[in-house]
Amino acid sequence: MELRQLEYFRQIADTHSFNEAARHLNMSQPPLSYQIHQLEEELGVQLFERTSKGVILTNAGEILYERAGNLLDYADSAKLEVTKAGKKRVLRIGMTSTTTAVMMPFISTFAKKYPDVNFEVRDGSTYTLYSYLMDGIIDISVARTPLQLNKVNSFTLCSEPMIAVSNFSANLQSSNAVPVTNNTATNSNNKMLSSKIIQLNDLSKHPLILYRRYERLILDTFHAQNLEPEIFCLCDDAKSALLWAKDGLATAIFPKSMQSLCTGLQIYEIDEPTLITQIVLIWKKEKKLSPIVQEFLDVCKKK
């Protein structure tokens, strides 16, 4: 199995056509078909099915499509690293969108201490980055708990509480809705919005929007206090949860670092010390650390 064959395979899958793929690859269709036939022969499976709307992936083809993407990404990264050998070192790191602000002070300190280092950053969810790490596409990644850490080593950067966010019309009633003067957000009119503190008991009286990533953590916290919250919506995208909250449909719960996205919304800090997530650095347990990763970890541990 050659990288060239994987490139051909993915191009066909993306275009749903051998002819169209051949055009994109600047080659004729017969040799392209031959390469795919050779690949199928080697693997012992059929990768494509022909339909009236073009070619589609078989179940085996879908598995190879995902793996081939990772292999090609890894090959490109290796090529870049080898090309820069003797010139610049490359740190391949994964970061989620909500942890970038947390990581920048560490990265800035590291970049100043090691000016010979360039960065290759992969963005994605914690689970996507975990997969990249296991496949060797990145060397180290930022992640959020809850997460299975049995196959990785980890270092905790910080802990972060959860917040509840609602439309002003929701007017959440709290027995302890005290403004928090040192923690503010800014709405679209640049008006400073003071956060308030709210109790779990008060939140349980309102319909909630949960980011599925934290569903178990949040529900377990409520249940530990014999509270049964009303779950109005479960979603896979925290930004979608914000839109639902802005329409006044329910109150969204997610990590505090997303506060900067909450323009025009009322923010409540949840008064529950167990309702937290940890931002951690993770790296493969079995893999010997490269000098560049060890140097980065040393900077993070000292800061």
C-alpha positions, 0 to 999 in steps of 0.5 A, spaced: 500 500 500 503 506 497 501 513 499 500 515 492 494 510 492 491 512 498 491 519 495 488 517 489 483 513 493 481 519 497 480 523 491 475 518 488 471 518 494 471 526 495 469 526 487 464 520 487 467 519 480 473 516 477 473 520 471 473 527 475 478 524 480 483 523 474 482 530 472 483 533 478 490 528 479 492 530 472 492 523 469 488 519 465 482 514 468 485 507 466 491 508 470 487 510 476 482 505 475 488 500 475 491 503 481 485 502 485 484 495 483 491 493 485 489 496 492 483 492 493 487 486 491 492 487 496 487 489 501 482 483 499 476 488 499 472 492 495 472 499 496 467 502 492 460 501 489 458 504 483 451 507 483 447 511 478 449 517 482 457 515 482 461 511 486 460 510 493 464 507 499 463 500 502 464 499 509 471 497 508 472 503 504 469 508 509 474 505 514 480 506 510 478 513 508 479 515 515 485 512 516 488 514 509 487 521 511 491 520 518 496 517 514 497 522 509 497 528 514 502 524 518 506 523 512 506 531 510 508 533 517 514 528 517 516 531 510 515 538 513 519 536 519 525 532 515 525 538 511 526 543 516 531 538 520 537 542 522 534 549 521 527 549 525 524 544 530 517 543 530 512 542 535 506 538 533 500 540 538 493 539 538 488 545 541 481 545 542 478 552 541 476 553 548 483 552 551 487 556 546 487 562 551 489 558 556 495 555 552 498 562 549 502 564 556 505 557 556 506 557 548 509 564 548 514 563 554 516 557 550 517 560 544 521 566 547 526 560 550 526 556 544 527 561 538 529 555 534 522 552 534 516 552 529 509 550 531 504 545 527 497 546 531 491 541 530 484 544 532 479 540 534 475 537 539 478 533 545 476 526 542 479 528 535 485 530 538 486 524 542 485 520 536 490 524 532 495 523 538 494 515 538 495 515 531 502 519 531 499 525 528 501 530 533 506 529 539 502 532 545 495 535 546 491 540 550 484 536 553 479 537 557 476 532 563 472 528 563 476 523 559 479 516 559 486 517 561 489 510 561 493 510 555 496 517 556 500 521 561 497 527 563 499 534 566 494 538 569 494 545 567 488 548 571 481 547 573 475 550 571 468 551 574 462 551 570 457 557 568 450 557 567 448 562 561 441 565 559 437 570 556 435 576 560 428 575 559 429 568 563 430 572 569 433 566 573 431 566 580 436 564 585 437 564 593 444 567 592 444 571 586 450 575 588 453 579 583 461 577 582 464 584 581 471 581 579 468 577 573 465 580 567 463 579 560 461 584 555 455 585 550 454 587 543 454 594 546 460 594 550 456 594 556 459 590 562 455 585 565 456 582 572 456 575 573 452 572 579 452 566 583 447 561 582 445 554 586 444 548 583 437 547 587 435 554 583 438 551 576 434 545 577 427 549 577 429 551 570 429 548 563 437 546 561 441 545 555 447 541 556 453 540 551 453 532 551 461 532 552 459 534 559 452 531 560 454 525 565 458 530 569 453 535 570 447 530 571 451 526 576 453 533 580 445 534 580 443 527 582 449 527 588 444 532 591 438 529 590 436 534 584 433 532 578 434 537 573 429 538 567 434 537 560 430 541 555 436 540 550 442 535 549 447 538 543 454 536 541 456 544 539 457 549 545 456 554 540 449 551 538 447 551 545 449 559 546 444 560 540 438 556 544 440 560 550 439 567 546 432 565 544 430 564 551 429 557 550 433 554 556 439 555 560 446 553 557 451 550 562 458 549 560 465 551 562 467 558 564 472 559 559 466 560 554 464 566 557 467 570 552 462 568 547 456 570 551 455 576 548 448 579 550 447 574 555 446 573 563 452 569 566 451 565 573 457 562 576 454 555 579 456 555 586 458 547 586 465 546 587 465 539 584 462 541 578 469 543 574 473 540 568 480 540 568 484 542 562 490 537 561 496 536 557 496 529 554 501 525 551 502 517 549 504 513 555 508 508 551 512 513 547 519 516 549 518 523 549 522 527 544 527 533 547 522 538 544 516 535 548 520 534 554 522 542 553 515 544 552 512 540 558 518 543 563 516 550 561 509 548 563 510 545 569 514 551 571 510 557 569 
